[in-house]
Amino acid sequence: MGRAEHHPRRRPPPLPPRHKTISFPPRENIGRNRGGGVATKIRIARCFAEESVDTPAVLEVEVDQADVPSADEILTFASVHGNFVCISDRIFRRFEILLPLESRLEILKDALLEVIRLEPEGAEGGLNPPYEVEDFVDALERTRQKVLADDNA
């Protein structure tokens, strides 16, 4: 192959983000909460059936240090009733939630709504975060239903 046939390397198009992250309060308000602590963040680390049909989804929830005990209580209680597992990492203010296909996502949604309500009163954007959590969990439910339908087909 001669030099005239050589093509410069082209970069492949960027892949869509694998992880979805939502933050509460909205980014512009992060510096306004309790002394500049972190806002609540919820992210999908692994979605349903990413590796196999039986692979659980994994969510990561990060909260402000002052909210860790309350968030731990809320998520642990919900995990018992919602048929999912909550692993607490209090030092790093994070919670890992393992969601098998048979999890009760409506209980997870209620728990996440309670966790974001731990944010300080008066944070701007008060109505948007609950809708973001509801949309987030509804998207998880649609993905789960698709996996279940594909598995039954």
Accessible surface in RSA format (square Angstrom, percent):
REM  Atomic radii and reference values for relative SASA: ProtOr
REM  Chains: A
REM  Algorithm: Lee & Richards
REM  Probe-radius: 1.40
REM  Slices: 20
REM RES _ NUM      All-atoms   Total-Side   Main-Chain    Non-polar    All polar
REM                ABS   REL    ABS   REL    ABS   REL    ABS   REL    ABS   REL
RES MET A   1   189.32  98.0 103.72  68.6  85.60 203.8  91.02  77.4  98.31 130.2
RES GLY A   2    43.16  53.2   0.00   N/A  43.16  53.2  36.09  99.0   7.07  15.8
RES ARG A   3   225.88  94.8 206.88 105.5  19.00  45.2  84.45 115.4 141.44  85.7
RES ALA A   4   106.18  97.6  64.90 100.2  41.27  93.9  77.57 109.2  28.60  75.8
RES GLU A   5   103.27  59.3  95.64  72.4   7.62  18.2  38.58  74.6  64.69  52.8
RES HIS A   6   126.72  69.3 111.29  77.4  15.43  39.5  76.44  78.8  50.28  58.5
RES HIS A   7   138.08  75.5 126.02  87.6  12.06  30.8  87.50  90.2  50.58  58.9
RES PRO A   8   104.05  75.8  95.10  86.7   8.95  32.5 100.08  82.6   3.97  24.6
RES ARG A   9   235.85  99.0 202.26 103.1  33.59  80.0  81.27 111.1 154.59  93.7
RES ARG A  10   208.57  87.6 179.51  91.5  29.05  69.2  68.57  93.7 140.00  84.8
RES ARG A  11   226.79  95.2 201.09 102.5  25.70  61.2  73.82 100.9 152.96  92.7
RES PRO A  12   110.47  80.5  93.97  85.7  16.50  60.0 100.26  82.8  10.21  63.5
RES PRO A  13   110.08  80.2  98.65  89.9  11.43  41.5 105.10  86.8   4.98  30.9
RES PRO A  14   129.40  94.3 102.01  93.0  27.38  99.5 112.69  93.0  16.71 103.9
RES LEU A  15   158.89  88.5 137.32  98.2  21.57  54.2 137.48  96.6  21.41  57.6
RES PRO A  16   109.84  80.1  92.90  84.7  16.94  61.6 100.10  82.6   9.75  60.6
RES PRO A  17   120.40  87.8  90.64  82.6  29.76 108.2 101.86  84.1  18.54 115.2
RES ARG A  18   149.15  62.6 116.93  59.6  32.22  76.7  66.22  90.5  82.93  50.3
RES HIS A  19    64.20  35.1  50.53  35.1  13.66  35.0  34.83  35.9  29.37  34.2
RES LYS A  20   108.86  53.1 104.42  64.1   4.44  10.6  65.21  58.7  43.65  46.5
RES THR A  21    59.22  42.1  36.23  36.7  22.99  54.8  24.99  33.6  34.24  51.8
RES ILE A  22     9.86   5.6   6.33   4.7   3.53   8.5   9.86   7.1   0.00   0.0
RES SER A  23    13.29  11.2   5.27   7.0   8.02  18.5   3.90   8.3   9.40  13.2
RES PHE A  24     2.15   1.1   2.15   1.3   0.00   0.0   2.15   1.3   0.00   0.0
RES PRO A  25     4.85   3.5   3.46   3.2   1.39   5.0   4.85   4.0   0.00   0.0
RES PRO A  26    27.57  20.1  22.38  20.4   5.19  18.9  27.57  22.8   0.00   0.0
RES ARG A  27   170.61  71.6 155.64  79.3  14.96  35.6  62.64  85.6 107.97  65.4
RES GLU A  28   129.69  74.5 101.48  76.8  28.21  67.2  61.72 119.4  67.98  55.5
RES ASN A  29     2.78   1.9   2.44   2.4   0.34   0.8   1.12   2.7   1.66   1.6
RES ILE A  30    46.41  26.4  46.39  34.6   0.03   0.1  46.39  33.4   0.03   0.1
RES GLY A  31    61.82  76.2   0.00   N/A  61.82  76.2  34.33  94.2  27.49  61.6
RES ARG A  32   161.27  67.7 126.50  64.5  34.77  82.8  62.99  86.1  98.29  59.6
RES ASN A  33     3.90   2.7   2.32   2.2   1.58   3.8   2.66   6.4   1.24   1.2
RES ARG A  34    96.29  40.4  68.16  34.7  28.13  67.0  61.82  84.5  34.47  20.9
RES GLY A  35    90.39 111.5   0.00   N/A  90.39 111.5  46.21 126.8  44.17  98.9
RES GLY A  36    48.27  59.5   0.00   N/A  48.27  59.5  17.94  49.2  30.33  67.9
RES GLY A  37    21.22  26.2   0.00   N/A  21.22  26.2  20.89  57.3   0.33   0.7
RES VAL A  38    40.15  26.4  36.72  33.2   3.44   8.3  38.75  33.7   1.40   3.8
RES ALA A  39     0.15   0.1   0.00   0.0   0.15   0.3   0.00   0.0   0.15   0.4
RES THR A  40     1.03   0.7   1.03   1.0   0.00   0.0   0.00   0.0   1.03   1.6
RES LYS A  41    64.22  31.3  63.64  39.0   0.58   1.4  18.43  16.6  45.79  48.8
RES ILE A  42     0.00   0.0   0.00   0.0   0.00   0.0   0.00   0.0   0.00   0.0
RES ARG A  43    69.59  29.2  69.59  35.5   0.00   0.0  23.56  32.2  46.03  27.9
RES ILE A  44    23.71  13.5  23.63  17.6   0.08   0.2  23.63  17.0   0.08   0.2
RES ALA A  45    17.94  16.5  13.37  20.6   4.57  10.4  13.49  19.0   4.45  11.8
RES ARG A  46    55.55  23.3  54.32  27.7   1.22   2.9   7.84  10.7  47.70  28.9
RES CYS A  47    28.47  21.5  28.41  31.7   0.06   0.1  18.30  46.4  10.17  11.0
RES PHE A  48     6.87   3.4   0.00   0.0   6.87  17.9   0.00   0.0   6.87  19.7
RES ALA A  49    29.88  27.5  10.14  15.6  19.74  44.9  10.14  14.3  19.74  52.3
RES GLU A  50    76.56  44.0  42.55  32.2  34.01  81.0  35.83  69.3  40.73  33.3
RES GLU A  51   129.91  74.6  92.40  69.9  37.51  89.3  42.40  82.0  87.50  71.4
RES SER A  52    62.31  52.7  51.81  69.1  10.50  24.2  49.75 105.9  12.56  17.6
RES VAL A  53    62.44  41.1  59.60  54.0   2.84   6.8  59.60  51.8   2.84   7.7
RES ASP A  54   125.38  87.8 103.48 103.0  21.90  51.8  34.23  80.6  91.15  90.9
RES THR A  55    13.30   9.5   9.17   9.3   4.13   9.8   7.74  10.4   5.56   8.4
RES PRO A  56    38.45  28.0  38.06  34.7   0.39   1.4  38.45  31.7   0.00   0.0
RES ALA A  57     0.00   0.0   0.00   0.0   0.00   0.0   0.00   0.0   0.00   0.0
RES VAL A  58    10.22   6.7  10.22   9.3   0.00   0.0  10.22   8.9   0.00   0.0
RES LEU A  59     0.00   0.0   0.00   0.0   0.00   0.0   0.00   0.0   0.00   0.0
RES GLU A  60    40.26  23.1  38.62  29.2   1.64   3.9   8.28  16.0  31.98  26.1
RES VAL A  61     0.08   0.1   0.00   0.0   0.08   0.2   0.08   0.1   0.00   0.0
RES GLU A  62    37.60  21.6  37.32  28.2   0.28   0.7   5.35  10.3  32.25  26.3
RES VAL A  63     0.30   0.2   0.30   0.3   0.00   0.0   0.30   0.3   0.00   0.0
RES ASP A  64    11.51   8.1  11.43  11.4   0.08   0.2   1.92   4.5   9.59   9.6
RES GLN A  65   100.85  56.4  96.99  70.9   3.87   9.2  58.64 124.8  42.21  32.0
RES ALA A  66    66.94  61.5  35.17  54.3  31.76  72.3  46.35  65.3  20.59  54.5
RES ASP A  67     8.94   6.3   8.20   8.2   0.75   1.8   1.07   2.5   7.87   7.9
RES VAL A  68     2.42   1.6   2.42   2.2   0.00   0.0   2.42   2.1   0.00   0.0
RES PRO A  69    71.34  52.0  67.17  61.2   4.17  15.2  67.62  55.8   3.72  23.1
RES SER A  70    48.10  40.6  44.22  59.0   3.87   8.9  10.87  23.2  37.22  52.1
RES ALA A  71     0.00   0.0   0.00   0.0   0.00   0.0   0.00   0.0   0.00   0.0
RES ASP A  72    19.90  13.9  19.79  19.7   0.10   0.2   2.68   6.3  17.22  17.2
RES GLU A  73   129.72  74.5 120.30  91.0   9.42  22.4  45.02  87.1  84.70  69.2
RES ILE A  74    29.68  16.9  23.45  17.5   6.23  15.0  28.38  20.4   1.30   3.5
RES LEU A  75     0.00   0.0   0.00   0.0   0.00   0.0   0.00   0.0   0.00   0.0
RES THR A  76    65.03  46.3  65.03  65.9   0.00   0.0  59.80  80.3   5.23   7.9
RES PHE A  77   136.88  68.5 131.88  81.7   5.00  13.0 136.27  82.6   0.60   1.7
RES ALA A  78     7.30   6.7   5.53   8.5   1.76   4.0   7.30  10.3   0.00   0.0
RES SER A  79    13.68  11.6  10.37  13.8   3.30   7.6   0.36   0.8  13.32  18.7
RES VAL A  80   112.94  74.3  84.24  76.3  28.70  69.2  91.91  79.9  21.03  57.0
RES HIS A  81    90.55  49.5  79.98  55.6  10.57  27.1  56.55  58.3  34.00  39.6
RES GLY A  82     0.00   0.0   0.00   N/A   0.00   0.0   0.00   0.0   0.00   0.0
RES ASN A  83    72.63  50.1  65.54  63.3   7.10  17.1  20.68  49.8  51.95  50.2
RES PHE A  84    11.05   5.5   0.00   0.0  11.05  28.7   1.66   1.0   9.39  26.9
RES VAL A  85    76.47  50.3  74.02  67.0   2.45   5.9  76.47  66.4   0.00   0.0
RES CYS A  86    22.90  17.3   0.37   0.4  22.53  53.0   0.37   0.9  22.53  24.3
RES ILE A  87    84.43  48.0  80.06  59.6   4.37  10.5  83.42  60.1   1.01   2.7
RES SER A  88    45.75  38.7  18.53  24.7  27.22  62.7  14.07  30.0  31.68  44.4
RES ASP A  89    53.20  37.3  48.79  48.6   4.41  10.4  23.48  55.2  29.73  29.6
RES ARG A  90   115.14  48.3 109.56  55.8   5.58  13.3  48.53  66.3  66.61  40.4
RES ILE A  91   143.75  81.8 124.55  92.8  19.20  46.3 131.46  94.7  12.29  33.4
RES PHE A  92   126.99  63.5 122.54  75.9   4.45  11.6 123.33  74.8   3.66  10.5
RES ARG A  93    57.16  24.0  57.16  29.1   0.00   0.0   4.22   5.8  52.94  32.1
RES ARG A  94   109.46  46.0 109.30  55.7   0.17   0.4  12.63  17.3  96.84  58.7
RES PHE A  95     1.31   0.7   0.00   0.0   1.31   3.4   1.04   0.6   0.27   0.8
RES GLU A  96    64.94  37.3  63.58  48.1   1.37   3.3  13.34  25.8  51.60  42.1
RES ILE A  97     0.00   0.0   0.00   0.0   0.00   0.0   0.00   0.0   0.00   0.0
RES LEU A  98    45.48  25.3  45.48  32.5   0.00   0.0  45.48  31.9   0.00   0.0
RES LEU A  99     0.00   0.0   0.00   0.0   0.00   0.0   0.00   0.0   0.00   0.0
RES PRO A 100    35.88  26.1  34.97  31.9   0.90   3.3  35.88  29.6   0.00   0.0
RES LEU A 101    25.09  14.0  19.10  13.7   5.99  15.0  19.20  13.5   5.88  15.8
RES GLU A 102   115.33  66.2  95.21  72.0  20.12  47.9  55.77 107.9  59.55  48.6
RES SER A 103     3.10   2.6   0.00   0.0   3.10   7.1   0.00   0.0   3.10   4.3
RES ARG A 104   116.84  49.1 114.82  58.5   2.03   4.8  39.06  53.4  77.79  47.1
RES LEU A 105     4.43   2.5   4.39   3.1   0.03   0.1   4.43   3.1   0.00   0.0
RES GLU A 106    92.80  53.3  88.27  66.8   4.53  10.8  59.36 114.8  33.44  27.3
RES ILE A 107    32.02  18.2  30.86  23.0   1.16   2.8  31.43  22.6   0.59   1.6
RES LEU A 108     0.00   0.0   0.00   0.0   0.00   0.0   0.00   0.0   0.00   0.0
RES LYS A 109    45.97  22.4  45.97  28.2   0.00   0.0  14.70  13.2  31.27  33.3
RES ASP A 110    80.83  56.6  78.79  78.4   2.04   4.8  23.72  55.8  57.11  57.0
RES ALA A 111     2.80   2.6   1.25   1.9   1.56   3.5   2.38   3.4   0.42   1.1
RES LEU A 112     0.00   0.0   0.00   0.0   0.00   0.0   0.00   0.0   0.00   0.0
RES LEU A 113    14.66   8.2  14.66  10.5   0.00   0.0  14.66  10.3   0.00   0.0
RES GLU A 114    83.28  47.8  80.19  60.7   3.09   7.4  22.36  43.2  60.92  49.7
RES VAL A 115     0.51   0.3   0.02   0.0   0.49   1.2   0.02   0.0   0.49   1.3
RES ILE A 116    11.14   6.3   4.84   3.6   6.30  15.2   4.84   3.5   6.30  17.1
RES ARG A 117   149.48  62.8 126.14  64.3  23.34  55.6  64.81  88.6  84.66  51.3
RES LEU A 118    46.48  25.9  34.84  24.9  11.64  29.3  39.37  27.6   7.11  19.1
RES GLU A 119    17.90  10.3  10.60   8.0   7.30  17.4  10.00  19.3   7.90   6.5
RES PRO A 120    39.31  28.6  26.90  24.5  12.41  45.1  34.86  28.8   4.45  27.7
RES GLU A 121   171.43  98.4 142.30 107.7  29.13  69.4  69.96 135.3 101.47  82.8
RES GLY A 122    78.01  96.2   0.00   N/A  78.01  96.2  42.88 117.7  35.13  78.7
RES ALA A 123    35.78  32.9  13.30  20.5  22.49  51.2  23.69  33.4  12.10  32.0
RES GLU A 124    97.81  56.2  87.74  66.4  10.07  24.0  42.72  82.6  55.09  45.0
RES GLY A 125    30.82  38.0   0.00   N/A  30.82  38.0  19.82  54.4  11.01  24.7
RES GLY A 126    56.00  69.1   0.00   N/A  56.00  69.1  34.33  94.2  21.67  48.5
RES LEU A 127   139.71  77.8 136.93  98.0   2.78   7.0 136.97  96.2   2.75   7.4
RES ASN A 128    85.58  59.0  85.33  82.5   0.25   0.6   9.80  23.6  75.79  73.3
RES PRO A 129    12.55   9.1  12.55  11.4   0.00   0.0  12.55  10.4   0.00   0.0
RES PRO A 130    33.48  24.4  33.48  30.5   0.00   0.0  33.48  27.6   0.00   0.0
RES TYR A 131   130.00  60.7 129.73  73.8   0.27   0.7  85.65  64.4  44.35  54.7
RES GLU A 132    62.84  36.1  59.73  45.2   3.11   7.4  29.46  57.0  33.38  27.3
RES VAL A 133     0.00   0.0   0.00   0.0   0.00   0.0   0.00   0.0   0.00   0.0
RES GLU A 134    56.39  32.4  56.39  42.7   0.00   0.0   9.46  18.3  46.94  38.3
RES ASP A 135    92.02  64.5  88.19  87.8   3.83   9.1  27.64  65.1  64.38  64.2
RES PHE A 136     8.58   4.3   2.77   1.7   5.81  15.1   7.75   4.7   0.83   2.4
RES VAL A 137     2.37   1.6   2.37   2.1   0.00   0.0   2.37   2.1   0.00   0.0
RES ASP A 138    53.89  37.8  52.52  52.3   1.37   3.2  12.79  30.1  41.10  41.0
RES ALA A 139    40.70  37.4  38.48  59.4   2.22   5.0  39.53  55.7   1.17   3.1
RES LEU A 140     1.85   1.0   0.39   0.3   1.46   3.7   1.48   1.0   0.37   1.0
RES GLU A 141    48.97  28.1  48.97  37.0   0.00   0.0  37.79  73.1  11.17   9.1
RES ARG A 142   154.15  64.7 146.21  74.5   7.94  18.9  76.17 104.1  77.99  47.3
RES THR A 143    47.03  33.4  42.31  42.9   4.72  11.2  24.05  32.3  22.98  34.7
RES ARG A 144    23.75  10.0  23.75  12.1   0.00   0.0   1.70   2.3  22.06  13.4
RES GLN A 145    89.29  49.9  86.28  63.1   3.01   7.2  38.17  81.2  51.12  38.8
RES LYS A 146   134.45  65.6 128.00  78.5   6.45  15.4  96.84  87.2  37.61  40.1
RES VAL A 147    19.95  13.1  17.36  15.7   2.59   6.2  19.21  16.7   0.73   2.0
RES LEU A 148    58.94  32.8  58.90  42.1   0.04   0.1  58.90  41.4   0.04   0.1
RES ALA A 149    61.29  56.4  47.65  73.5  13.64  31.0  55.36  78.0   5.93  15.7
RES ASP A 150    89.56  62.7  72.25  71.9  17.31  40.9  29.59  69.6  59.96  59.8
RES ASP A 151    78.84  55.2  52.85  52.6  25.99  61.5   6.51  15.3  72.33  72.1
RES ASN A 152   128.18  88.4  92.95  89.8  35.23  84.8  29.73  71.5  98.45  95.2
RES ALA A 153   117.66 108.2  49.73  76.7  67.93 154.5  85.93 121.0  31.73  84.0
END  Absolute sums over single chains surface
CHAIN  1 A     9759.3       7983.8       1775.5       5474.0       4285.3
END  Absolute sums over all chains
TOTAL          9759.3       7983.8       1775.5       5474.0       4285.3
